[in-house]
Structure formats: structure tokens, C-alpha cells
Amino acid sequence: MPILRKTIARDTHLNNDEAAVYKAIGKKYFDKHSSVNHGAGEYVRVTGATVATTNTVESNFAILKRGLYGRLHHVGEQRLQRYVTEFDFR
């Protein structure tokens, strides 16, 4: 996935749920990788100074979706990053 190499720093800490696709991505593209198992009722895992959770990204994505559906209705690929950045700021 060349887009991952271009847009995400290698030292980023990847947090994800139990989806199998993330295991390969985590090993290949990231130095730090943690996951939680939603299927087993686990939503936060704390290991020393490392906290694994997907709550933050799920909340950010929900805010973005509400903005897109409620106000913008359609966003082309060429402007998507601008809107993602704007809603991340909010």
C-alpha cells in the first residue's frame, strides 16, 4: 500500500481492533502496533505506558460523517483531505 508509506510516519503507533487485515499492515508499515478485541468485550488495553484503543478514531470519524451527510452531502477526492483536516481540528 504505497499510500501508507507516503502519508503515515513509520514511528506512528497503530491502534486497531481485531480485524485480521491490520496484523499484516502493522508488521509491514509500523514500528509500534497495538490492538483491542471488541468481540471479547475489550475496548481499552493498557500495557505500561501504552494505551490501545479505537475510541478516539471512531469518535473523529463519526463527527466527520455527520458533517459530510448533514452539511456537505458530497465531497470529491481532491478536497477530502481538507475536510478531514477541518473536522479533526473541531
C-alpha positions, 0 to 999 in steps of 0.5 A: 500500500504505497499510500501508507508509506507516503502519508503515515510516519513509520514511528506512528503507533497503530491502534486497531481492533481485531480485524485480521487485515491490520496484523499484516499492515502493522508488521509491514508499515509500523514500528509500534502496533497495538490492538483491542478485541471488541468481540471479547468485550475489550475496548481499552488495553493498557500495557505500561505506558501504552494505551490501545484503543479505537475510541478516539478514531471512531469518535473523529470519524463519526463527527466527520460523517455527520458533517459530510451527510448533514452539511456537505452531502458530497465531497470529491477526492481532491478536497477530502483531505481538507475536510478531514483536516477541518473536522479533526481540528473541531 
